[in-house]
Amino acid sequence: MSSFLVEIVTPERKVYAETANMVSVSGVEGELGILPNHIPLVTPLRIAPVTIKRGNSVDVVAVNGGFIEVRKDKIVILAESAELATDINIERAEAAKQRAQQRLAAKQDQVDFRRAELALQRAMNRLNIKHK
């Protein structure tokens, strides 16, 4: 079976680097399933899980926005932030979710509302991955 290298990189560090058979992401235009020899492509990503299939195993990474670049033999995800399911701290994610919900309920100005909305999406993404 064909494979390709998958790298997930944030401004702080390389979060993931493994050989894979398939990657599923949520782009701003919809869901993408990428197999070996996919046409080259660059697209922005949503705050959503990235699923990486490697043989009989599956890795899930919480990716909080960014871009995916697909090349013939390599996929690079440049993420604002990313966490492996094993690295997600449930208590911290729950606290972030509650803070974001409180800020949303306060209904302050539009900038604060949007930031709270994004914080809630990031927290929910992390919690959904950890609970799977």
QUIGIHU-V528315 format. One record per residue. N is the residue number from 1. RES is the residue in one letter. SS is DSSP state (H for helix, E for strand, - for the rest). D_LAST is the distance of its C-alpha to the last C-alpha in Angstrom with 2 decimals. Layout:
BEGIN
n=N res=RES ss=SS d_last=D_LAST
n=N res=RES ss=SS d_last=D_LAST
END
This chain:
BEGIN
n=1 res=M ss=- d_last=26.94
n=2 res=S ss=- d_last=27.34
n=3 res=S ss=- d_last=25.18
n=4 res=F ss=E d_last=25.33
n=5 res=L ss=E d_last=24.54
n=6 res=V ss=E d_last=21.65
n=7 res=E ss=E d_last=22.23
n=8 res=I ss=E d_last=20.40
n=9 res=V ss=E d_last=23.00
n=10 res=T ss=- d_last=23.32
n=11 res=P ss=- d_last=26.70
n=12 res=E ss=- d_last=26.12
n=13 res=R ss=- d_last=24.89
n=14 res=K ss=E d_last=23.46
n=15 res=V ss=E d_last=19.71
n=16 res=Y ss=E d_last=19.15
n=17 res=A ss=E d_last=21.72
n=18 res=E ss=E d_last=21.08
n=19 res=T ss=E d_last=22.49
n=20 res=A ss=E d_last=20.33
n=21 res=N ss=- d_last=21.00
n=22 res=M ss=E d_last=19.05
n=23 res=V ss=E d_last=17.42
n=24 res=S ss=E d_last=15.85
n=25 res=V ss=E d_last=16.43
n=26 res=S ss=E d_last=17.23
n=27 res=G ss=E d_last=20.92
n=28 res=V ss=- d_last=23.05
n=29 res=E ss=- d_last=24.60
n=30 res=G ss=E d_last=21.48
n=31 res=E ss=E d_last=18.97
n=32 res=L ss=E d_last=20.23
n=33 res=G ss=E d_last=19.64
n=34 res=I ss=E d_last=21.78
n=35 res=L ss=E d_last=23.37
n=36 res=P ss=- d_last=26.18
n=37 res=N ss=- d_last=29.46
n=38 res=H ss=- d_last=28.01
n=39 res=I ss=- d_last=30.68
n=40 res=P ss=- d_last=30.79
n=41 res=L ss=E d_last=29.13
n=42 res=V ss=E d_last=28.24
n=43 res=T ss=E d_last=26.24
n=44 res=P ss=E d_last=24.65
n=45 res=L ss=E d_last=20.89
n=46 res=R ss=E d_last=19.03
n=47 res=I ss=E d_last=16.65
n=48 res=A ss=E d_last=13.45
n=49 res=P ss=E d_last=10.95
n=50 res=V ss=E d_last=13.00
n=51 res=T ss=E d_last=11.89
n=52 res=I ss=E d_last=14.39
n=53 res=K ss=E d_last=15.35
n=54 res=R ss=E d_last=17.68
n=55 res=G ss=- d_last=19.37
n=56 res=N ss=- d_last=17.07
n=57 res=S ss=E d_last=14.25
n=58 res=V ss=E d_last=11.70
n=59 res=D ss=E d_last=11.28
n=60 res=V ss=E d_last=9.37
n=61 res=V ss=E d_last=11.57
n=62 res=A ss=E d_last=11.84
n=63 res=V ss=E d_last=15.32
n=64 res=N ss=E d_last=17.48
n=65 res=G ss=E d_last=20.21
n=66 res=G ss=E d_last=22.80
n=67 res=F ss=E d_last=24.12
n=68 res=I ss=E d_last=23.46
n=69 res=E ss=E d_last=26.51
n=70 res=V ss=E d_last=26.61
n=71 res=R ss=- d_last=29.50
n=72 res=K ss=- d_last=30.69
n=73 res=D ss=- d_last=29.22
n=74 res=K ss=E d_last=26.88
n=75 res=I ss=E d_last=24.22
n=76 res=V ss=E d_last=24.32
n=77 res=I ss=E d_last=21.98
n=78 res=L ss=E d_last=23.88
n=79 res=A ss=E d_last=21.48
n=80 res=E ss=- d_last=22.60
n=81 res=S ss=- d_last=19.82
n=82 res=A ss=E d_last=16.73
n=83 res=E ss=E d_last=14.38
n=84 res=L ss=E d_last=12.46
n=85 res=A ss=H d_last=9.03
n=86 res=T ss=H d_last=11.29
n=87 res=D ss=H d_last=13.79
n=88 res=I ss=- d_last=12.09
n=89 res=N ss=- d_last=14.00
n=90 res=I ss=H d_last=12.39
n=91 res=E ss=H d_last=15.99
n=92 res=R ss=H d_last=17.24
n=93 res=A ss=H d_last=14.66
n=94 res=E ss=H d_last=15.38
n=95 res=A ss=H d_last=19.06
n=96 res=A ss=H d_last=19.00
n=97 res=K ss=H d_last=17.51
n=98 res=Q ss=H d_last=20.29
n=99 res=R ss=H d_last=22.94
n=100 res=A ss=H d_last=22.16
n=101 res=Q ss=H d_last=22.32
n=102 res=Q ss=H d_last=25.61
n=103 res=R ss=H d_last=27.04
n=104 res=L ss=H d_last=26.25
n=105 res=A ss=H d_last=27.96
n=106 res=A ss=H d_last=30.95
n=107 res=K ss=- d_last=31.63
n=108 res=Q ss=- d_last=33.56
n=109 res=D ss=- d_last=34.76
n=110 res=Q ss=H d_last=32.93
n=111 res=V ss=H d_last=32.02
n=112 res=D ss=H d_last=30.34
n=113 res=F ss=H d_last=28.59
n=114 res=R ss=H d_last=27.18
n=115 res=R ss=H d_last=26.12
n=116 res=A ss=H d_last=24.38
n=117 res=E ss=H d_last=22.68
n=118 res=L ss=H d_last=21.39
n=119 res=A ss=H d_last=20.34
n=120 res=L ss=H d_last=18.32
n=121 res=Q ss=H d_last=16.63
n=122 res=R ss=H d_last=15.85
n=123 res=A ss=H d_last=14.50
n=124 res=M ss=H d_last=12.27
n=125 res=N ss=H d_last=11.01
n=126 res=R ss=H d_last=10.29
n=127 res=L ss=H d_last=8.68
n=128 res=N ss=H d_last=6.37
n=129 res=I ss=H d_last=5.39
n=130 res=K ss=H d_last=5.61
n=131 res=H ss=H d_last=3.83
n=132 res=K ss=- d_last=0.00
END
